[in-house]
Amino acid sequence: MPANTARVPWLLAALTTAALCGCHQPQQAGEANSGPLFAPLEQLLGMKPPIRLAVTRVHINPLVPAPWQPLQTELRKLLGRDVQVLQLKAFQVRSKFERGELELALVSAADYVQIADDDVCSLLAVCHNPDGSDHSGGLIVTADTSDVQSLDQLKGKRFAFGPRNDPILHIAAGQALIDAGVELGGLAKELLPPYGFHVNSFEAAKAALYEGAAAAAVTESVFESWPESGGLLLQGKLGRDRFRILGKTPPVPNRAFLAGAKVDPKLVARVREYLLEQVQDQPKVLESLGVGSFEQAAPELYKPFAEMYEKVQSQTPKTGLILLGASS
C-alpha cells in the first residue's frame, strides 16, 4: 500500500479524536464560538464554521418548503459561508447567545421579551407588514349562530386560544379578555386534542364552529384572507360570513431579527446592512417570510408588549390542562 494512502486512516482518526476531545483555542472577544466538535476541523483544514440562524416559528410540513429557505440561501451568498437554520425555543436561543453558539435569530415578540438583554443580543431590525406597519393584531370571533354578543359574556366559557406564548393568539387575546373583565383562570378548560392545542387560526376558528368553543382568537390577516362566504375545510379556509366579530386584540409588535452579543461586529454590520438596504431587492425572500420589509427599530418598541406579556402570563393557569388554541 502506498505510504500516502496508509497515512489517511491515521489522519482521519486523529481529527476525529481531536474533535471529540474538544481541543480548541479559547474564544476571543468578538469571535463566534464554532463549538468543540467543529473547532479542530476549522484549525487544521481551514474550514470556516457555519453561521447559525435560529427561528422560533415551528415548521413541520416536509411537503412545503420552509419560509426561511430563500433567506438562508441569500445569507449564504452574502457571507460566503454555510448558514444553518435551527428551530429553537426562546430559552434555547438565549442560552446559545450567552454561550456564543448562535449568531442570528428571527423571533416573535413573545420570544424577544424572554431573550432581550444588552449583554445577550442586539436588535438588528423589525419586520414590517406589506402596508408598512410594524404591529399586527387578532380578532375574537364566535359562530354567527352563537348567543354570545360581547366579550364580557365569555366568562366561564370555553375559548380557543393558541399555545402558550403565541403573541397574538394567546397574549394579545388574553389581554382583550382581561380588558373586558374576563378572568383567564375562570374560563372553562378545553378538552385535550391530540397535540394539546389548536395549531393555527383555522383550527381555532373551527373549534368555535364545530367543537363547542364559545369563541376563538384568529390572526386578523389570516381571517381577512378567507373568502366572504363558502370556504373549504380541506384548503384550511372558512367563510367569514359564518362568524361574528366580538372584538379586536391589542396590537402586537412584529418579529425581531437579532444578533448575539458575542458575534463579530463586522458580520453583524453586514447582516444589518443586508436587512435594511439590500433585501428590498429580493421579493422572494420577503414574500416567503410574509413581510413587506425589514426596518430599523429600538428595543423600546417591545416595552408595552412586555408588560402585556407579564400580565397575561400571571393569569394563565400553570397547572392542569392548559387553555388551548392556535398559533398564528
C-alpha positions in Angstrom: 0.0 0.0 0.0 1.4 3.5 -0.9 2.7 5.4 2.1 0.4 8.4 1.5 -2.7 6.1 1.4 -1.7 4.4 4.6 -1.5 7.6 6.4 -5.1 8.7 5.5 -6.8 6.5 8.2 -4.4 7.8 10.8 -5.1 11.4 9.8 -8.9 10.9 10.0 -8.6 9.1 13.3 -6.5 12.0 14.7 -9.1 14.6 13.5 -12.0 12.6 15.0 -10.2 12.2 18.3 -9.3 15.8 18.5 -12.9 16.8 17.7 -14.4 14.5 20.3 -11.9 15.7 22.9 -12.9 19.3 22.2 -9.3 20.7 21.8 -9.8 24.2 20.6 -8.3 27.6 21.3 -10.1 29.8 23.8 -12.7 32.1 22.3 -11.6 35.6 21.8 -13.8 38.6 22.3 -16.0 39.2 19.3 -15.3 35.8 17.7 -18.1 33.3 17.2 -17.7 30.0 19.1 -17.8 27.3 16.5 -18.2 24.6 19.2 -15.7 21.9 20.3 -16.7 19.5 17.6 -16.0 21.8 14.7 -13.0 23.8 16.0 -10.3 21.2 15.2 -11.5 20.9 11.6 -11.5 24.7 11.3 -7.9 24.9 12.6 -6.4 22.0 10.7 -8.3 22.2 7.4 -9.1 25.9 7.3 -12.9 25.3 7.2 -15.0 28.2 8.2 -17.6 27.5 10.8 -21.2 27.8 9.7 -23.4 30.8 10.6 -26.3 29.6 12.8 -29.7 31.3 12.4 -32.4 30.4 14.9 -36.1 30.6 14.2 -38.8 30.1 16.8 -41.7 29.6 14.4 -42.3 25.8 14.0 -42.4 24.3 10.5 -43.4 20.7 10.5 -44.8 20.0 7.0 -42.0 18.3 4.9 -44.0 18.7 1.7 -43.9 22.6 1.9 -40.6 24.5 1.8 -39.7 26.2 5.0 -40.5 30.0 4.7 -36.9 30.9 5.7 -35.2 28.9 2.9 -34.9 31.9 0.5 -33.4 34.0 3.3 -31.0 31.1 4.2 -29.8 31.0 0.5 -29.2 34.7 0.3 -27.3 34.9 3.6 -25.0 32.1 2.3 -24.2 34.2 -0.8 -23.8 37.4 1.3 -21.5 35.9 3.9 -19.7 33.3 1.8 -20.3 30.6 4.5 -22.8 27.9 5.1 -25.9 29.0 7.1 -27.6 26.5 9.3 -31.2 27.1 10.4 -32.1 25.8 13.9 -35.7 25.6 15.2 -35.4 26.6 18.8 -37.4 27.8 21.7 -36.8 31.2 23.3 -34.9 29.9 26.3 -32.6 27.9 23.9 -31.9 31.0 21.8 -31.0 33.0 24.9 -28.7 30.2 26.2 -26.9 29.8 22.9 -26.4 33.5 22.5 -24.9 33.6 26.0 -22.5 30.8 25.2 -21.6 32.2 21.8 -23.0 29.2 20.0 -25.5 31.2 17.9 -25.1 34.2 15.6 -28.6 35.2 14.4 -32.2 34.7 15.3 -35.7 35.6 13.9 -38.1 35.6 16.8 -41.6 36.6 17.8 -42.4 39.5 20.1 -43.2 36.9 22.9 -39.8 35.3 22.3 -38.0 38.6 22.2 -39.2 39.7 25.7 -37.8 36.5 27.1 -34.4 36.8 25.3 -33.6 40.5 25.2 -30.8 41.9 27.3 -28.0 44.2 26.2 -25.3 41.6 27.2 -27.2 38.8 25.3 -28.2 40.2 21.9 -28.8 43.3 19.8 -31.9 44.2 17.8 -30.9 44.5 14.1 -34.4 45.1 12.6 -38.1 44.5 13.0 -40.4 43.0 10.3 -42.9 45.4 8.7 -46.1 44.3 7.1 -46.7 45.0 3.4 -48.8 48.0 4.4 -45.8 49.4 6.3 -47.0 48.8 9.8 -44.7 47.3 12.5 -47.6 45.8 14.5 -50.2 43.1 13.9 -53.4 42.1 15.7 -56.1 39.5 16.0 -59.8 39.2 16.2 -62.1 37.5 18.7 -64.8 35.7 16.8 -67.8 33.5 17.5 -70.1 31.5 15.3 -72.8 33.6 13.6 -75.3 31.3 15.3 -73.9 31.9 18.8 -75.9 33.7 21.5 -72.6 35.5 22.6 -72.8 39.1 21.7 -69.9 40.6 23.6 -66.5 39.7 25.1 -67.8 40.0 28.7 -70.3 37.2 28.0 -67.4 34.8 27.6 -66.9 34.5 31.4 -66.6 30.8 32.4 -67.0 29.6 28.8 -64.7 27.6 26.5 -62.3 29.7 24.5 -60.0 28.6 21.7 -56.5 30.1 22.4 -53.2 29.4 20.8 -50.4 27.7 22.5 -48.8 29.4 25.5 -46.7 32.5 24.4 -48.3 32.9 21.0 -48.1 36.8 20.8 -51.4 37.3 19.1 -53.5 34.2 19.8 -52.6 33.8 23.5 -51.0 37.0 24.9 -53.0 39.7 23.0 -56.2 37.6 23.0 -55.8 37.1 26.7 -55.3 40.9 27.2 -58.5 41.6 25.2 -60.4 39.3 27.6 -58.9 40.8 30.7 -59.8 44.3 29.4 -63.4 43.0 29.1 -63.4 41.8 32.7 -63.0 38.1 31.9 -60.7 36.2 34.2 -58.5 33.8 32.3 -58.3 31.4 35.2 -62.1 31.3 35.2 -62.5 30.1 31.6 -63.6 26.5 31.1 -60.8 24.2 30.2 -60.6 22.8 26.7 -60.7 19.0 26.3 -57.2 17.9 25.3 -56.8 17.5 21.5 -54.0 15.3 20.1 -51.3 18.0 20.2 -52.5 19.8 23.2 -53.5 23.0 21.3 -55.1 24.3 18.1 -52.2 24.7 15.7 -53.4 27.8 13.8 -56.1 30.3 13.3 -58.1 28.0 11.1 -58.2 25.2 13.8 -59.2 27.7 16.5 -62.0 29.1 14.4 -63.1 25.6 13.5 -63.4 24.9 17.2 -65.9 27.8 17.6 -68.0 26.4 14.7 -67.9 22.7 15.3 -66.3 21.8 18.7 -68.2 23.7 21.3 -65.9 26.6 21.9 -67.8 29.8 22.6 -65.3 32.0 20.8 -61.8 31.8 19.3 -58.8 34.0 18.6 -57.7 34.4 15.0 -55.0 36.4 13.3 -56.6 39.4 11.6 -54.6 39.0 8.4 -55.5 35.3 8.2 -59.2 36.0 8.7 -59.2 38.6 6.0 -57.6 36.2 3.6 -60.6 33.8 3.9 -63.5 34.1 1.3 -66.5 36.2 2.2 -68.6 33.0 2.0 -68.2 29.3 1.4 -64.6 28.1 2.0 -63.3 24.6 2.0 -62.1 22.7 5.1 -59.5 20.9 3.1 -58.0 24.2 2.0 -57.9 25.5 5.6 -60.3 28.3 4.8 -63.7 29.2 6.3 -66.3 31.7 5.0 -66.1 34.9 7.0 -69.9 35.2 6.9 -70.1 32.2 9.3 -68.6 34.3 12.1 -69.4 37.3 14.1 -66.5 39.5 15.3 -66.8 40.3 19.1 -63.7 42.5 19.3 -60.1 43.1 18.4 -56.9 42.2 20.3 -54.4 44.9 21.2 -51.7 45.3 18.5 -48.5 43.3 18.9 -45.0 44.3 17.6 -43.9 42.1 14.7 -41.0 39.7 14.6 -37.5 40.8 15.6 -34.2 39.9 13.9 -31.4 39.6 16.5 -27.7 39.1 16.6 -25.8 37.6 19.5 -23.7 40.0 21.7 -20.6 37.8 21.1 -20.8 37.9 17.3 -18.1 39.5 15.2 -19.2 43.2 14.8 -18.2 43.1 11.1 -20.6 40.2 10.5 -23.4 42.0 12.4 -22.9 45.1 10.3 -23.1 43.2 7.1 -26.3 41.4 8.1 -27.8 44.7 9.3 -27.0 46.4 6.0 -28.5 43.5 4.1 -31.7 43.6 6.1 -32.2 47.4 5.9 -31.0 48.1 2.4 -30.4 45.0 0.2 -33.3 42.6 0.9 -35.7 45.1 -0.6 -34.5 43.9 -4.0 -35.2 40.3 -3.2 -39.1 40.0 -3.1 -38.9 36.2 -2.9 -37.2 36.4 0.5 -39.8 38.9 1.8 -42.8 37.1 0.3 -41.7 33.8 1.7 -41.3 35.3 5.2 -44.7 37.1 4.9 -43.2 40.5 5.5 -43.1 43.7 3.5 -39.7 44.9 4.6 -37.1 45.0 7.5 -36.8 48.3 9.3 -34.6 49.7 12.0 -36.1 49.8 15.5 -35.3 50.4 19.1 -35.9 47.9 21.9 -38.5 50.3 23.3 -40.9 49.2 20.6 -41.4 46.0 22.6 -41.8 47.5 26.1 -45.7 47.8 26.1 -45.9 44.2 24.9 -43.6 43.1 27.6 -46.0 44.5 30.2 -48.9 42.8 28.5 -46.9 39.5 28.4 -46.3 39.6 32.1 -49.9 40.4 32.9 -51.4 37.7 30.8 -48.9 35.1 31.9 -49.7 35.8 35.5 -53.4 35.0 34.9 -52.8 31.9 32.7 -53.2 28.7 34.6 -49.8 27.0 35.1 -51.0 23.5 36.1 -53.5 21.0 34.8 -55.0 21.2 31.3 -53.8 24.5 29.7 -56.1 26.8 27.8 -56.0 25.6 24.2 -56.0 27.3 20.9 -54.0 28.2 17.8 -50.6 29.6 16.8 -50.9 32.2 14.1 
